[in-house]
């Protein structure tokens, strides 16, 4: 009888051990499932960050390409105006000198002077802007800052002033001069509210606030970009940065 009871107890103990073992395996399996879910989340975050980075790079390339096209268009228009003025001056001085060459009378000389002055005025702000932008593209950031500052001081009413103010902020930003960059980008929005650069400038205001660890200000500005400029590259980048901040508990 005792032996039978011992055998029964052994059997029950073995059964209990199997149950405990199975529960442990189940717990391990659940933990593995949670880890796999966490890993998938990390992969998703990485994919989103990579996408945001690719979008940012494409935006910068598009901005540079757009600016180059605008510069070429301005150069082309300036060239046409100067050529027309020169032709008009030649026609006005209708006298023909020896050898069939146009005689340069007082009227022709005045016309040529006007054309020359027109070329200087029309091309000066464009040339200065191109020179400053070239320094930025060539990664001469300190020189680019000085050149854009000089441009804005010399040509405050230029049609390129809003762009120059924006790229001044970019030159500061890539140089990690975040307080100066913040002020430059804020000036784009305050002084040129109708500029097409305003959404990108506000995005960079949020970026600067983030770098300066003013996370509440960064959140407010980035949320403003998302709300006021939907379906734009700036809004998509702002949303990505907001999500990054949320993941970082900022």
VEXDONU-96245 format. One record per residue (C-alpha): y, z, x; residue number from 1; residue in one letter. Coordinates in steps of 0.1 Angstrom, whole numbers, plus 2048, in hexadecimal, padded with zeros to 3 digits. Each point is the difference from the previous one (the first is absolute). Layout:
% residues N
<rec><c2>Y</c2><c3>Z</c3><c1>X</c1><num>NUM</num><residuo>a</residuo></rec>
...
END
This chain:
% residues 250
<rec><c2>800</c2><c3>800</c3><c1>800</c1><num>1</num><residuo>x</residuo></rec>
<rec><c2>818</c2><c3>809</c3><c1>81C</c1><num>2</num><residuo>x</residuo></rec>
<rec><c2>7F8</c2><c3>7E1</c3><c1>813</c1><num>3</num><residuo>x</residuo></rec>
<rec><c2>807</c2><c3>7EC</c3><c1>7E0</c1><num>4</num><residuo>x</residuo></rec>
<rec><c2>822</c2><c3>810</c3><c1>7FC</c1><num>5</num><residuo>x</residuo></rec>
<rec><c2>809</c2><c3>7FA</c3><c1>824</c1><num>6</num><residuo>x</residuo></rec>
<rec><c2>7F7</c2><c3>7DB</c3><c1>7FC</c1><num>7</num><residuo>x</residuo></rec>
<rec><c2>815</c2><c3>7FE</c3><c1>7E1</c1><num>8</num><residuo>x</residuo></rec>
<rec><c2>81D</c2><c3>810</c3><c1>811</c1><num>9</num><residuo>x</residuo></rec>
<rec><c2>7FD</c2><c3>7E8</c3><c1>81E</c1><num>10</num><residuo>x</residuo></rec>
<rec><c2>800</c2><c3>7E3</c3><c1>7E8</c1><num>11</num><residuo>x</residuo></rec>
<rec><c2>81F</c2><c3>80C</c3><c1>7EE</c1><num>12</num><residuo>x</residuo></rec>
<rec><c2>812</c2><c3>807</c3><c1>821</c1><num>13</num><residuo>x</residuo></rec>
<rec><c2>7F7</c2><c3>7DC</c3><c1>80B</c1><num>14</num><residuo>x</residuo></rec>
<rec><c2>80E</c2><c3>7F3</c3><c1>7E0</c1><num>15</num><residuo>x</residuo></rec>
<rec><c2>820</c2><c3>814</c3><c1>804</c1><num>16</num><residuo>x</residuo></rec>
<rec><c2>804</c2><c3>7F3</c3><c1>824</c1><num>17</num><residuo>x</residuo></rec>
<rec><c2>7FC</c2><c3>7DC</c3><c1>7F4</c1><num>18</num><residuo>x</residuo></rec>
<rec><c2>81A</c2><c3>806</c3><c1>7E5</c1><num>19</num><residuo>x</residuo></rec>
<rec><c2>818</c2><c3>80F</c3><c1>819</c1><num>20</num><residuo>x</residuo></rec>
<rec><c2>7FA</c2><c3>7E3</c3><c1>818</c1><num>21</num><residuo>x</residuo></rec>
<rec><c2>806</c2><c3>7E7</c3><c1>7E5</c1><num>22</num><residuo>x</residuo></rec>
<rec><c2>821</c2><c3>812</c3><c1>7F6</c1><num>23</num><residuo>x</residuo></rec>
<rec><c2>80B</c2><c3>7FF</c3><c1>824</c1><num>24</num><residuo>x</residuo></rec>
<rec><c2>7F9</c2><c3>7DB</c3><c1>802</c1><num>25</num><residuo>x</residuo></rec>
<rec><c2>813</c2><c3>7FA</c3><c1>7E0</c1><num>26</num><residuo>x</residuo></rec>
<rec><c2>81D</c2><c3>813</c3><c1>80E</c1><num>27</num><residuo>x</residuo></rec>
<rec><c2>7FF</c2><c3>7EC</c3><c1>820</c1><num>28</num><residuo>x</residuo></rec>
<rec><c2>7FE</c2><c3>7E0</c3><c1>7EC</c1><num>29</num><residuo>x</residuo></rec>
<rec><c2>81F</c2><c3>80B</c3><c1>7EB</c1><num>30</num><residuo>x</residuo></rec>
<rec><c2>813</c2><c3>808</c3><c1>820</c1><num>31</num><residuo>x</residuo></rec>
<rec><c2>7F6</c2><c3>7DE</c3><c1>80F</c1><num>32</num><residuo>x</residuo></rec>
<rec><c2>80D</c2><c3>7EF</c3><c1>7E0</c1><num>33</num><residuo>x</residuo></rec>
<rec><c2>821</c2><c3>813</c3><c1>802</c1><num>34</num><residuo>x</residuo></rec>
<rec><c2>804</c2><c3>7F6</c3><c1>825</c1><num>35</num><residuo>x</residuo></rec>
<rec><c2>7F9</c2><c3>7DC</c3><c1>7F8</c1><num>36</num><residuo>x</residuo></rec>
<rec><c2>81A</c2><c3>801</c3><c1>7E4</c1><num>37</num><residuo>x</residuo></rec>
<rec><c2>819</c2><c3>80F</c3><c1>819</c1><num>38</num><residuo>x</residuo></rec>
<rec><c2>7F8</c2><c3>7E5</c3><c1>819</c1><num>39</num><residuo>x</residuo></rec>
<rec><c2>806</c2><c3>7E5</c3><c1>7E6</c1><num>40</num><residuo>x</residuo></rec>
<rec><c2>821</c2><c3>810</c3><c1>7F9</c1><num>41</num><residuo>x</residuo></rec>
<rec><c2>80A</c2><c3>800</c3><c1>824</c1><num>42</num><residuo>x</residuo></rec>
<rec><c2>7F6</c2><c3>7DB</c3><c1>803</c1><num>43</num><residuo>x</residuo></rec>
<rec><c2>815</c2><c3>7F8</c3><c1>7E2</c1><num>44</num><residuo>x</residuo></rec>
<rec><c2>81E</c2><c3>813</c3><c1>80F</c1><num>45</num><residuo>x</residuo></rec>
<rec><c2>7FB</c2><c3>7EC</c3><c1>820</c1><num>46</num><residuo>x</residuo></rec>
<rec><c2>7FE</c2><c3>7DF</c3><c1>7ED</c1><num>47</num><residuo>x</residuo></rec>
<rec><c2>821</c2><c3>809</c3><c1>7EE</c1><num>48</num><residuo>x</residuo></rec>
<rec><c2>811</c2><c3>809</c3><c1>820</c1><num>49</num><residuo>x</residuo></rec>
<rec><c2>7F5</c2><c3>7E0</c3><c1>811</c1><num>50</num><residuo>x</residuo></rec>
<rec><c2>80C</c2><c3>7ED</c3><c1>7E2</c1><num>51</num><residuo>x</residuo></rec>
<rec><c2>821</c2><c3>811</c3><c1>800</c1><num>52</num><residuo>x</residuo></rec>
<rec><c2>803</c2><c3>7F9</c3><c1>826</c1><num>53</num><residuo>x</residuo></rec>
<rec><c2>7F7</c2><c3>7DB</c3><c1>7FB</c1><num>54</num><residuo>x</residuo></rec>
<rec><c2>81A</c2><c3>7FE</c3><c1>7E4</c1><num>55</num><residuo>x</residuo></rec>
<rec><c2>81A</c2><c3>810</c3><c1>815</c1><num>56</num><residuo>x</residuo></rec>
<rec><c2>7FA</c2><c3>7E8</c3><c1>81D</c1><num>57</num><residuo>x</residuo></rec>
<rec><c2>801</c2><c3>7E2</c3><c1>7E8</c1><num>58</num><residuo>x</residuo></rec>
<rec><c2>820</c2><c3>80D</c3><c1>7F1</c1><num>59</num><residuo>x</residuo></rec>
<rec><c2>810</c2><c3>802</c3><c1>823</c1><num>60</num><residuo>x</residuo></rec>
<rec><c2>7F4</c2><c3>7DD</c3><c1>809</c1><num>61</num><residuo>x</residuo></rec>
<rec><c2>80D</c2><c3>7F3</c3><c1>7DF</c1><num>62</num><residuo>x</residuo></rec>
<rec><c2>822</c2><c3>811</c3><c1>806</c1><num>63</num><residuo>x</residuo></rec>
<rec><c2>803</c2><c3>7F1</c3><c1>822</c1><num>64</num><residuo>x</residuo></rec>
<rec><c2>7F6</c2><c3>7DD</c3><c1>7F4</c1><num>65</num><residuo>x</residuo></rec>
<rec><c2>818</c2><c3>803</c3><c1>7E3</c1><num>66</num><residuo>x</residuo></rec>
<rec><c2>81C</c2><c3>80A</c3><c1>817</c1><num>67</num><residuo>x</residuo></rec>
<rec><c2>7F9</c2><c3>7E4</c3><c1>818</c1><num>68</num><residuo>x</residuo></rec>
<rec><c2>801</c2><c3>7E7</c3><c1>7E4</c1><num>69</num><residuo>x</residuo></rec>
<rec><c2>821</c2><c3>80D</c3><c1>7F4</c1><num>70</num><residuo>x</residuo></rec>
<rec><c2>80E</c2><c3>7FE</c3><c1>823</c1><num>71</num><residuo>x</residuo></rec>
<rec><c2>7F5</c2><c3>7DC</c3><c1>804</c1><num>72</num><residuo>x</residuo></rec>
<rec><c2>80F</c2><c3>7F8</c3><c1>7DE</c1><num>73</num><residuo>x</residuo></rec>
<rec><c2>821</c2><c3>810</c3><c1>80A</c1><num>74</num><residuo>x</residuo></rec>
<rec><c2>800</c2><c3>7ED</c3><c1>821</c1><num>75</num><residuo>x</residuo></rec>
<rec><c2>7F9</c2><c3>7DF</c3><c1>7EE</c1><num>76</num><residuo>x</residuo></rec>
<rec><c2>81D</c2><c3>805</c3><c1>7E8</c1><num>77</num><residuo>x</residuo></rec>
<rec><c2>817</c2><c3>809</c3><c1>81C</c1><num>78</num><residuo>x</residuo></rec>
<rec><c2>7F7</c2><c3>7E1</c3><c1>813</c1><num>79</num><residuo>x</residuo></rec>
<rec><c2>806</c2><c3>7E9</c3><c1>7E2</c1><num>80</num><residuo>x</residuo></rec>
<rec><c2>822</c2><c3>80F</c3><c1>7FA</c1><num>81</num><residuo>x</residuo></rec>
<rec><c2>80B</c2><c3>7FC</c3><c1>824</c1><num>82</num><residuo>x</residuo></rec>
<rec><c2>7F3</c2><c3>7DC</c3><c1>801</c1><num>83</num><residuo>x</residuo></rec>
<rec><c2>813</c2><c3>7F7</c3><c1>7E0</c1><num>84</num><residuo>x</residuo></rec>
<rec><c2>820</c2><c3>80F</c3><c1>80D</c1><num>85</num><residuo>x</residuo></rec>
<rec><c2>7FD</c2><c3>7ED</c3><c1>820</c1><num>86</num><residuo>x</residuo></rec>
<rec><c2>7FA</c2><c3>7DF</c3><c1>7EE</c1><num>87</num><residuo>x</residuo></rec>
<rec><c2>81E</c2><c3>807</c3><c1>7E9</c1><num>88</num><residuo>x</residuo></rec>
<rec><c2>817</c2><c3>807</c3><c1>81E</c1><num>89</num><residuo>x</residuo></rec>
<rec><c2>7F5</c2><c3>7E0</c3><c1>811</c1><num>90</num><residuo>x</residuo></rec>
<rec><c2>808</c2><c3>7EC</c3><c1>7E1</c1><num>91</num><residuo>x</residuo></rec>
<rec><c2>822</c2><c3>810</c3><c1>7FC</c1><num>92</num><residuo>x</residuo></rec>
<rec><c2>80A</c2><c3>7F6</c3><c1>823</c1><num>93</num><residuo>x</residuo></rec>
<rec><c2>7FB</c2><c3>7DB</c3><c1>7F7</c1><num>94</num><residuo>x</residuo></rec>
<rec><c2>812</c2><c3>7F1</c3><c1>81E</c1><num>95</num><residuo>x</residuo></rec>
<rec><c2>7EA</c2><c3>7EE</c3><c1>819</c1><num>96</num><residuo>x</residuo></rec>
<rec><c2>807</c2><c3>803</c3><c1>825</c1><num>97</num><residuo>x</residuo></rec>
<rec><c2>7F7</c2><c3>7EA</c3><c1>81D</c1><num>98</num><residuo>x</residuo></rec>
<rec><c2>7DC</c2><c3>7F6</c3><c1>801</c1><num>99</num><residuo>x</residuo></rec>
<rec><c2>7FB</c2><c3>807</c3><c1>7DB</c1><num>100</num><residuo>x</residuo></rec>
<rec><c2>7FF</c2><c3>826</c3><c1>805</c1><num>101</num><residuo>x</residuo></rec>
<rec><c2>811</c2><c3>815</c3><c1>7E5</c1><num>102</num><residuo>x</residuo></rec>
<rec><c2>822</c2><c3>80C</c3><c1>80B</c1><num>103</num><residuo>x</residuo></rec>
<rec><c2>805</c2><c3>826</c3><c1>7FF</c1><num>104</num><residuo>x</residuo></rec>
<rec><c2>821</c2><c3>804</c3><c1>7EE</c1><num>105</num><residuo>x</residuo></rec>
<rec><c2>80F</c2><c3>821</c3><c1>7F3</c1><num>106</num><residuo>x</residuo></rec>
<rec><c2>7EE</c2><c3>7FE</c3><c1>7DF</c1><num>107</num><residuo>x</residuo></rec>
<rec><c2>7DE</c2><c3>7F9</c3><c1>810</c1><num>108</num><residuo>x</residuo></rec>
<rec><c2>805</c2><c3>81C</c3><c1>819</c1><num>109</num><residuo>x</residuo></rec>
<rec><c2>809</c2><c3>818</c3><c1>7E4</c1><num>110</num><residuo>x</residuo></rec>
<rec><c2>7E1</c2><c3>7F5</c3><c1>7ED</c1><num>111</num><residuo>x</residuo></rec>
<rec><c2>7E9</c2><c3>806</c3><c1>81D</c1><num>112</num><residuo>x</residuo></rec>
<rec><c2>810</c2><c3>822</c3><c1>806</c1><num>113</num><residuo>x</residuo></rec>
<rec><c2>7F9</c2><c3>80A</c3><c1>7DC</c1><num>114</num><residuo>x</residuo></rec>
<rec><c2>7DC</c2><c3>7F4</c3><c1>803</c1><num>115</num><residuo>x</residuo></rec>
<rec><c2>7FC</c2><c3>814</c3><c1>820</c1><num>116</num><residuo>x</residuo></rec>
<rec><c2>80E</c2><c3>81F</c3><c1>7F0</c1><num>117</num><residuo>x</residuo></rec>
<rec><c2>7EB</c2><c3>7FB</c3><c1>7E1</c1><num>118</num><residuo>x</residuo></rec>
<rec><c2>7E1</c2><c3>7FF</c3><c1>816</c1><num>119</num><residuo>x</residuo></rec>
<rec><c2>809</c2><c3>820</c3><c1>812</c1><num>120</num><residuo>x</residuo></rec>
<rec><c2>807</c2><c3>813</c3><c1>7E0</c1><num>121</num><residuo>x</residuo></rec>
<rec><c2>7E1</c2><c3>7F3</c3><c1>7EE</c1><num>122</num><residuo>x</residuo></rec>
<rec><c2>7E8</c2><c3>805</c3><c1>81D</c1><num>123</num><residuo>x</residuo></rec>
<rec><c2>80D</c2><c3>820</c3><c1>80F</c1><num>124</num><residuo>x</residuo></rec>
<rec><c2>7F1</c2><c3>819</c3><c1>7E9</c1><num>125</num><residuo>x</residuo></rec>
<rec><c2>7E0</c2><c3>7EC</c3><c1>7FD</c1><num>126</num><residuo>x</residuo></rec>
<rec><c2>7FD</c2><c3>7FD</c3><c1>826</c1><num>127</num><residuo>x</residuo></rec>
<rec><c2>806</c2><c3>826</c3><c1>804</c1><num>128</num><residuo>x</residuo></rec>
<rec><c2>7E6</c2><c3>808</c3><c1>7E6</c1><num>129</num><residuo>x</residuo></rec>
<rec><c2>7E6</c2><c3>7E9</c3><c1>80F</c1><num>130</num><residuo>x</residuo></rec>
<rec><c2>806</c2><c3>80F</c3><c1>822</c1><num>131</num><residuo>x</residuo></rec>
<rec><c2>7FB</c2><c3>824</c3><c1>7F2</c1><num>132</num><residuo>x</residuo></rec>
<rec><c2>7E2</c2><c3>7F6</c3><c1>7ED</c1><num>133</num><residuo>x</residuo></rec>
<rec><c2>7F1</c2><c3>7EE</c3><c1>81E</c1><num>134</num><residuo>x</residuo></rec>
<rec><c2>803</c2><c3>821</c3><c1>814</c1><num>135</num><residuo>x</residuo></rec>
<rec><c2>7ED</c2><c3>812</c3><c1>7E4</c1><num>136</num><residuo>x</residuo></rec>
<rec><c2>7E5</c2><c3>7E6</c3><c1>7FF</c1><num>137</num><residuo>x</residuo></rec>
<rec><c2>7FC</c2><c3>803</c3><c1>826</c1><num>138</num><residuo>x</residuo></rec>
<rec><c2>7FC</c2><c3>826</c3><c1>7FD</c1><num>139</num><residuo>x</residuo></rec>
<rec><c2>821</c2><c3>807</c3><c1>812</c1><num>140</num><residuo>x</residuo></rec>
<rec><c2>807</c2><c3>81B</c3><c1>7E6</c1><num>141</num><residuo>x</residuo></rec>
<rec><c2>81D</c2><c3>813</c3><c1>811</c1><num>142</num><residuo>x</residuo></rec>
<rec><c2>812</c2><c3>7DF</c3><c1>806</c1><num>143</num><residuo>x</residuo></rec>
<rec><c2>7F9</c2><c3>7F5</c3><c1>7DD</c1><num>144</num><residuo>x</residuo></rec>
<rec><c2>80F</c2><c3>820</c3><c1>7F2</c1><num>145</num><residuo>x</residuo></rec>
<rec><c2>820</c2><c3>7FA</c3><c1>815</c1><num>146</num><residuo>x</residuo></rec>
<rec><c2>801</c2><c3>7DB</c3><c1>7F5</c1><num>147</num><residuo>x</residuo></rec>
<rec><c2>7FC</c2><c3>808</c3><c1>7DB</c1><num>148</num><residuo>x</residuo></rec>
<rec><c2>81B</c2><c3>81B</c3><c1>802</c1><num>149</num><residuo>x</residuo></rec>
<rec><c2>817</c2><c3>7E8</c3><c1>811</c1><num>150</num><residuo>x</residuo></rec>
<rec><c2>7F9</c2><c3>7E6</c3><c1>7E6</c1><num>151</num><residuo>x</residuo></rec>
<rec><c2>808</c2><c3>817</c3><c1>7E3</c1><num>152</num><residuo>x</residuo></rec>
<rec><c2>820</c2><c3>80C</c3><c1>811</c1><num>153</num><residuo>x</residuo></rec>
<rec><c2>80B</c2><c3>7DC</c3><c1>807</c1><num>154</num><residuo>x</residuo></rec>
<rec><c2>7F5</c2><c3>7EF</c3><c1>7E0</c1><num>155</num><residuo>x</residuo></rec>
<rec><c2>800</c2><c3>81B</c3><c1>7E5</c1><num>156</num><residuo>x</residuo></rec>
<rec><c2>805</c2><c3>7E6</c3><c1>7E4</c1><num>157</num><residuo>x</residuo></rec>
<rec><c2>7E6</c2><c3>7E7</c3><c1>80C</c1><num>158</num><residuo>x</residuo></rec>
<rec><c2>7E6</c2><c3>7F4</c3><c1>7E7</c1><num>159</num><residuo>x</residuo></rec>
<rec><c2>7E6</c2><c3>80C</c3><c1>81A</c1><num>160</num><residuo>x</residuo></rec>
<rec><c2>80E</c2><c3>824</c3><c1>802</c1><num>161</num><residuo>x</residuo></rec>
<rec><c2>7E6</c2><c3>80F</c3><c1>7E8</c1><num>162</num><residuo>x</residuo></rec>
<rec><c2>7E4</c2><c3>7F0</c3><c1>815</c1><num>163</num><residuo>x</residuo></rec>
<rec><c2>810</c2><c3>80D</c3><c1>820</c1><num>164</num><residuo>x</residuo></rec>
<rec><c2>802</c2><c3>823</c3><c1>7F2</c1><num>165</num><residuo>x</residuo></rec>
<rec><c2>7DB</c2><c3>7FE</c3><c1>7F6</c1><num>166</num><residuo>x</residuo></rec>
<rec><c2>7F4</c2><c3>7F4</c3><c1>822</c1><num>167</num><residuo>x</residuo></rec>
<rec><c2>816</c2><c3>81A</c3><c1>811</c1><num>168</num><residuo>x</residuo></rec>
<rec><c2>7EB</c2><c3>81A</c3><c1>7ED</c1><num>169</num><residuo>x</residuo></rec>
<rec><c2>7E0</c2><c3>7EE</c3><c1>80B</c1><num>170</num><residuo>x</residuo></rec>
<rec><c2>80B</c2><c3>801</c3><c1>824</c1><num>171</num><residuo>x</residuo></rec>
<rec><c2>805</c2><c3>825</c3><c1>7FE</c1><num>172</num><residuo>x</residuo></rec>
<rec><c2>7DF</c2><c3>805</c3><c1>7ED</c1><num>173</num><residuo>x</residuo></rec>
<rec><c2>7EA</c2><c3>7EE</c3><c1>819</c1><num>174</num><residuo>x</residuo></rec>
<rec><c2>812</c2><c3>814</c3><c1>81B</c1><num>175</num><residuo>x</residuo></rec>
<rec><c2>7F6</c2><c3>820</c3><c1>7ED</c1><num>176</num><residuo>x</residuo></rec>
<rec><c2>825</c2><c3>809</c3><c1>7FC</c1><num>177</num><residuo>x</residuo></rec>
<rec><c2>7F8</c2><c3>80C</c3><c1>7DC</c1><num>178</num><residuo>x</residuo></rec>
<rec><c2>821</c2><c3>812</c3><c1>7F7</c1><num>179</num><residuo>x</residuo></rec>
<rec><c2>815</c2><c3>7E1</c3><c1>80B</c1><num>180</num><residuo>x</residuo></rec>
<rec><c2>7E7</c2><c3>7E9</c3><c1>7EF</c1><num>181</num><residuo>x</residuo></rec>
<rec><c2>803</c2><c3>815</c3><c1>7DF</c1><num>182</num><residuo>x</residuo></rec>
<rec><c2>826</c2><c3>7FD</c3><c1>800</c1><num>183</num><residuo>x</residuo></rec>
<rec><c2>7FF</c2><c3>7DB</c3><c1>807</c1><num>184</num><residuo>x</residuo></rec>
<rec><c2>7E7</c2><c3>7F9</c3><c1>7E4</c1><num>185</num><residuo>x</residuo></rec>
<rec><c2>814</c2><c3>816</c3><c1>7E7</c1><num>186</num><residuo>x</residuo></rec>
<rec><c2>81F</c2><c3>7EC</c3><c1>808</c1><num>187</num><residuo>x</residuo></rec>
<rec><c2>7EE</c2><c3>7E0</c3><c1>7F5</c1><num>188</num><residuo>x</residuo></rec>
<rec><c2>7FB</c2><c3>80E</c3><c1>7DD</c1><num>189</num><residuo>x</residuo></rec>
<rec><c2>823</c2><c3>811</c3><c1>7FE</c1><num>190</num><residuo>x</residuo></rec>
<rec><c2>815</c2><c3>7E4</c3><c1>80E</c1><num>191</num><residuo>x</residuo></rec>
<rec><c2>7ED</c2><c3>7E1</c3><c1>7F5</c1><num>192</num><residuo>x</residuo></rec>
<rec><c2>7F0</c2><c3>80A</c3><c1>7DF</c1><num>193</num><residuo>x</residuo></rec>
<rec><c2>7FB</c2><c3>7DC</c3><c1>7F5</c1><num>194</num><residuo>x</residuo></rec>
<rec><c2>7EE</c2><c3>7F6</c3><c1>821</c1><num>195</num><residuo>x</residuo></rec>
<rec><c2>7DC</c2><c3>7F4</c3><c1>7FE</c1><num>196</num><residuo>x</residuo></rec>
<rec><c2>7FA</c2><c3>818</c3><c1>81D</c1><num>197</num><residuo>x</residuo></rec>
<rec><c2>805</c2><c3>81F</c3><c1>7EA</c1><num>198</num><residuo>x</residuo></rec>
<rec><c2>7DB</c2><c3>805</c3><c1>7F6</c1><num>199</num><residuo>x</residuo></rec>
<rec><c2>7F4</c2><c3>7FD</c3><c1>824</c1><num>200</num><residuo>x</residuo></rec>
<rec><c2>81D</c2><c3>817</c3><c1>80C</c1><num>201</num><residuo>x</residuo></rec>
<rec><c2>7F7</c2><c3>81B</c3><c1>7E7</c1><num>202</num><residuo>x</residuo></rec>
<rec><c2>7DB</c2><c3>7FD</c3><c1>80A</c1><num>203</num><residuo>x</residuo></rec>
<rec><c2>80A</c2><c3>807</c3><c1>824</c1><num>204</num><residuo>x</residuo></rec>
<rec><c2>816</c2><c3>81D</c3><c1>7F5</c1><num>205</num><residuo>x</residuo></rec>
<rec><c2>7E1</c2><c3>80F</c3><c1>7F2</c1><num>206</num><residuo>x</residuo></rec>
<rec><c2>7ED</c2><c3>7F8</c3><c1>820</c1><num>207</num><residuo>x</residuo></rec>
<rec><c2>81B</c2><c3>811</c3><c1>814</c1><num>208</num><residuo>x</residuo></rec>
<rec><c2>800</c2><c3>81F</c3><c1>7EA</c1><num>209</num><residuo>x</residuo></rec>
<rec><c2>7DA</c2><c3>801</c3><c1>805</c1><num>210</num><residuo>x</residuo></rec>
<rec><c2>804</c2><c3>7FE</c3><c1>826</c1><num>211</num><residuo>x</residuo></rec>
<rec><c2>81A</c2><c3>81B</c3><c1>7FF</c1><num>212</num><residuo>x</residuo></rec>
<rec><c2>7E8</c2><c3>816</c3><c1>7EB</c1><num>213</num><residuo>x</residuo></rec>
<rec><c2>818</c2><c3>801</c3><c1>7E2</c1><num>214</num><residuo>x</residuo></rec>
<rec><c2>7E3</c2><c3>7F9</c3><c1>7E9</c1><num>215</num><residuo>x</residuo></rec>
<rec><c2>812</c2><c3>807</c3><c1>7DF</c1><num>216</num><residuo>x</residuo></rec>
<rec><c2>81B</c2><c3>7E8</c3><c1>808</c1><num>217</num><residuo>x</residuo></rec>
<rec><c2>7E7</c2><c3>7E6</c3><c1>80B</c1><num>218</num><residuo>x</residuo></rec>
<rec><c2>7EC</c2><c3>804</c3><c1>7E0</c1><num>219</num><residuo>x</residuo></rec>
<rec><c2>820</c2><c3>7FD</c3><c1>7EB</c1><num>220</num><residuo>x</residuo></rec>
<rec><c2>80B</c2><c3>7E0</c3><c1>811</c1><num>221</num><residuo>x</residuo></rec>
<rec><c2>7DE</c2><c3>7EF</c3><c1>801</c1><num>222</num><residuo>x</residuo></rec>
<rec><c2>7FB</c2><c3>808</c3><c1>7DB</c1><num>223</num><residuo>x</residuo></rec>
<rec><c2>822</c2><c3>7F0</c3><c1>7F9</c1><num>224</num><residuo>x</residuo></rec>
<rec><c2>7F5</c2><c3>7E0</c3><c1>812</c1><num>225</num><residuo>x</residuo></rec>
<rec><c2>7E0</c2><c3>7FF</c3><c1>7EB</c1><num>226</num><residuo>x</residuo></rec>
<rec><c2>813</c2><c3>806</c3><c1>7E0</c1><num>227</num><residuo>x</residuo></rec>
<rec><c2>81E</c2><c3>7E9</c3><c1>806</c1><num>228</num><residuo>x</residuo></rec>
<rec><c2>7F0</c2><c3>7E3</c3><c1>813</c1><num>229</num><residuo>x</residuo></rec>
<rec><c2>7DD</c2><c3>7FB</c3><c1>7F1</c1><num>230</num><residuo>x</residuo></rec>
<rec><c2>7EA</c2><c3>7E4</c3><c1>80B</c1><num>231</num><residuo>x</residuo></rec>
<rec><c2>811</c2><c3>7FD</c3><c1>822</c1><num>232</num><residuo>x</residuo></rec>
<rec><c2>7F2</c2><c3>805</c3><c1>822</c1><num>233</num><residuo>x</residuo></rec>
<rec><c2>817</c2><c3>81D</c3><c1>805</c1><num>234</num><residuo>x</residuo></rec>
<rec><c2>7F2</c2><c3>811</c3><c1>7E0</c1><num>235</num><residuo>x</residuo></rec>
<rec><c2>7DC</c2><c3>7FB</c3><c1>80B</c1><num>236</num><residuo>x</residuo></rec>
<rec><c2>807</c2><c3>80E</c3><c1>822</c1><num>237</num><residuo>x</residuo></rec>
<rec><c2>813</c2><c3>81D</c3><c1>7F1</c1><num>238</num><residuo>x</residuo></rec>
<rec><c2>7E2</c2><c3>808</c3><c1>7E9</c1><num>239</num><residuo>x</residuo></rec>
<rec><c2>7E8</c2><c3>7FF</c3><c1>81D</c1><num>240</num><residuo>x</residuo></rec>
<rec><c2>816</c2><c3>819</c3><c1>813</c1><num>241</num><residuo>x</residuo></rec>
<rec><c2>802</c2><c3>816</c3><c1>7E2</c1><num>242</num><residuo>x</residuo></rec>
<rec><c2>7DA</c2><c3>800</c3><c1>7FE</c1><num>243</num><residuo>x</residuo></rec>
<rec><c2>7FE</c2><c3>808</c3><c1>825</c1><num>244</num><residuo>x</residuo></rec>
<rec><c2>818</c2><c3>81D</c3><c1>7FB</c1><num>245</num><residuo>x</residuo></rec>
<rec><c2>7EB</c2><c3>80D</c3><c1>7E2</c1><num>246</num><residuo>x</residuo></rec>
<rec><c2>7E1</c2><c3>7FF</c3><c1>816</c1><num>247</num><residuo>x</residuo></rec>
<rec><c2>812</c2><c3>814</c3><c1>81A</c1><num>248</num><residuo>x</residuo></rec>
<rec><c2>80C</c2><c3>819</c3><c1>7E6</c1><num>249</num><residuo>x</residuo></rec>
<rec><c2>825</c2><c3>7F8</c3><c1>806</c1><num>250</num><residuo>x</residuo></rec>
END
